[in-house]
Amino acid sequence: MEAAEVTVTSKGQITIPAAIRKKLNLEAGSKLRFTFSEEDEEMVTMKPIRRDITTLFNIFDPRASVSIEEMDPETGYDLDDCD
């Protein structure tokens, strides 16, 4: 498991290291959800909140043909992994 150490500023902000932002496909304005573990109060899980599928209508030209491969990065999901 990869780990990174960050510092909390006086305003309660942190900088997410570039390698983590890239791996999670995070960009300015991305939203994250922090969840506390029930077993360990100090364990926190951070997950990106993915865009709702309706936001895709504002990304692609409705007159253009769009393949699943082109949609994958915008949804944040790898559709090949879906059952």
Backbone bond lengths (Angstrom), bond angles and torsions (degrees), N, CA, C in turn:
res aa  C-N    CA-C-N  psi(-1)  N-CA   C-N-CA  omega(-1)  CA-C   N-CA-C  phi
1 M - - - 1.453 - - 1.528 108.64 -
2 E 1.307 115.59 132.28 1.459 120.49 177.64 1.520 109.60 -78.38
3 A 1.321 115.99 148.46 1.461 120.96 177.93 1.524 108.47 -138.98
4 A 1.305 115.98 154.38 1.457 121.58 177.23 1.519 107.80 -142.97
5 E 1.299 115.56 145.89 1.460 121.34 177.55 1.521 108.31 -105.60
6 V 1.320 116.62 131.16 1.462 121.75 179.10 1.521 108.98 -128.60
7 T 1.317 116.31 163.98 1.456 122.38 179.40 1.520 109.49 -114.78
8 V 1.307 116.61 135.74 1.461 121.81 177.10 1.527 107.78 -87.09
9 T 1.336 117.07 128.98 1.459 121.16 179.14 1.525 110.19 -79.19
10 S 1.305 116.28 173.10 1.469 120.88 178.63 1.534 111.49 -63.16
11 K 1.330 117.30 -20.09 1.465 121.45 177.99 1.534 111.88 -92.84
12 G 1.353 117.64 5.88 1.452 121.39 179.06 1.521 113.91 80.62
13 Q 1.327 117.26 16.93 1.459 120.95 -178.09 1.520 110.94 -98.67
14 I 1.345 115.83 153.09 1.457 121.76 172.95 1.516 108.22 -129.25
15 T 1.318 116.47 158.25 1.454 121.68 172.18 1.520 106.84 -106.62
16 I 1.323 116.59 122.38 1.459 121.19 177.95 1.526 106.96 -80.93
17 P 1.326 117.48 125.18 1.471 120.29 -178.04 1.535 112.02 -55.24
18 A 1.325 115.38 146.94 1.464 122.11 -175.91 1.523 112.51 -55.21
19 A 1.329 118.13 -40.51 1.473 120.55 -178.68 1.526 110.85 -61.63
20 I 1.320 117.45 -38.39 1.462 121.12 179.22 1.525 110.43 -71.96
21 R 1.351 116.69 -42.41 1.472 119.67 177.48 1.523 110.63 -59.14
22 K 1.317 116.76 -41.23 1.467 120.57 -179.69 1.529 110.52 -67.33
23 K 1.323 117.03 -45.71 1.462 120.56 -178.00 1.533 111.44 -62.56
24 L 1.331 117.28 -36.34 1.462 121.88 -179.22 1.521 113.00 -92.48
25 N 1.335 116.72 1.60 1.459 121.77 -179.52 1.532 110.85 56.87
26 L 1.341 115.73 46.45 1.467 121.25 179.44 1.522 109.53 -93.98
27 E 1.304 115.48 143.76 1.465 121.48 175.87 1.523 107.48 -140.76
28 A 1.311 116.53 173.33 1.462 120.20 179.59 1.522 109.43 -53.38
29 G 1.305 116.81 131.77 1.455 121.60 -179.64 1.523 114.11 93.40
30 S 1.346 117.37 -9.77 1.470 119.87 177.67 1.523 109.17 -61.70
31 K 1.312 115.97 147.11 1.457 121.31 179.75 1.524 109.13 -108.90
32 L 1.331 115.49 143.32 1.459 122.00 -179.36 1.523 109.44 -125.15
33 R 1.325 115.69 150.57 1.469 121.08 175.71 1.527 107.43 -117.48
34 F 1.342 116.02 126.85 1.454 122.57 176.55 1.524 108.03 -103.83
35 T 1.339 116.36 129.96 1.454 121.74 -178.50 1.524 109.18 -127.49
36 F 1.329 116.48 130.66 1.458 121.14 177.20 1.520 110.08 -82.48
37 S 1.322 116.46 140.59 1.460 122.20 176.31 1.519 109.53 -73.40
38 E 1.323 116.68 139.97 1.463 120.52 176.97 1.524 111.09 -73.07
39 E 1.338 117.38 -28.49 1.456 121.81 -178.22 1.526 113.30 -80.55
40 D 1.331 116.87 -32.83 1.464 121.26 -174.89 1.527 108.44 -137.01
41 E 1.329 116.90 110.67 1.474 121.37 -176.20 1.527 113.30 -59.40
42 E 1.330 117.72 -24.49 1.461 120.53 -178.25 1.523 112.90 -92.04
43 M 1.327 117.26 -2.01 1.462 121.50 179.45 1.531 108.93 -92.25
44 V 1.316 115.29 123.45 1.461 121.16 -179.35 1.530 108.49 -125.05
45 T 1.313 116.14 134.34 1.466 121.55 175.02 1.518 107.99 -105.20
46 M 1.337 115.68 135.46 1.456 121.02 177.84 1.517 108.00 -116.57
47 K 1.330 117.12 126.49 1.459 121.43 177.71 1.523 109.12 -132.25
48 P 1.343 116.27 142.11 1.462 119.14 174.65 1.525 110.37 -67.35
49 I 1.306 116.10 144.10 1.470 121.39 172.40 1.520 105.04 -92.90
50 R 1.310 115.76 113.75 1.464 120.48 -175.96 1.519 110.62 -77.95
51 R 1.318 114.58 153.61 1.459 121.00 179.56 1.516 110.92 -65.31
52 D 1.286 115.04 147.90 1.453 121.59 172.79 1.527 107.86 -71.25
53 I 1.295 117.72 145.61 1.467 122.65 -177.19 1.529 112.28 -56.69
54 T 1.327 117.64 -27.20 1.469 119.62 -178.96 1.521 111.83 -67.28
55 T 1.343 118.57 -21.20 1.465 119.51 178.16 1.522 111.33 -69.74
56 L 1.336 117.22 -18.48 1.466 119.72 178.22 1.521 111.78 -63.65
57 F 1.329 117.41 -27.03 1.455 119.96 -179.56 1.523 111.69 -63.57
58 N 1.320 117.71 -25.32 1.464 121.05 178.87 1.515 112.27 -88.89
59 I 1.320 118.34 -10.03 1.461 121.89 -176.57 1.522 111.67 -92.03
60 F 1.323 116.29 -43.17 1.461 120.95 -174.81 1.522 111.48 -101.04
61 D 1.308 114.66 148.77 1.455 121.39 174.35 1.532 107.47 -70.00
62 P 1.333 119.13 120.45 1.459 120.55 -175.98 1.528 113.58 -63.32
63 R 1.316 117.18 -17.96 1.462 120.21 179.28 1.521 111.87 -86.03
64 A 1.346 116.86 -11.60 1.464 120.81 -177.14 1.520 110.64 -91.65
65 S 1.293 115.30 152.79 1.460 121.47 174.50 1.529 107.28 -85.81
66 V 1.324 117.65 132.06 1.460 122.23 -177.29 1.517 108.78 -125.29
67 S 1.327 115.44 129.12 1.461 119.76 179.78 1.525 110.34 -87.64
68 I 1.322 115.65 163.83 1.467 121.25 176.14 1.522 110.18 -58.92
69 E 1.321 117.06 -39.65 1.467 121.02 -179.31 1.533 111.51 -61.12
70 E 1.320 117.17 -35.15 1.465 121.10 178.42 1.522 111.25 -73.76
71 M 1.332 117.18 -27.98 1.466 120.78 -179.81 1.524 112.69 -79.06
72 D 1.338 117.73 -30.83 1.465 121.53 -175.23 1.532 113.71 -47.62
73 P 1.338 120.01 -53.25 1.472 118.64 -177.35 1.525 113.31 -64.46
74 E 1.322 117.86 -29.59 1.454 120.94 -177.99 1.526 112.52 -76.27
75 T 1.325 117.13 -29.41 1.454 120.15 -179.52 1.520 111.58 -84.08
76 G 1.335 116.74 -24.12 1.449 120.53 -176.45 1.520 112.17 84.75
77 Y 1.309 117.08 3.32 1.458 121.88 179.50 1.515 109.57 -118.96
78 D 1.332 115.62 147.20 1.453 120.37 172.43 1.516 106.62 -93.22
79 L 1.321 116.84 104.23 1.450 121.22 -174.95 1.519 113.26 -65.24
80 D 1.363 117.89 -17.56 1.454 120.64 175.44 1.527 111.62 -68.37
81 D 1.350 116.90 -21.90 1.459 120.90 179.99 1.513 112.63 -83.79
82 C 1.332 118.17 -7.10 1.467 121.49 -177.96 1.521 109.36 -77.34
83 D 1.330 114.85 143.98 1.472 119.97 177.85 1.501 110.78 -87.20
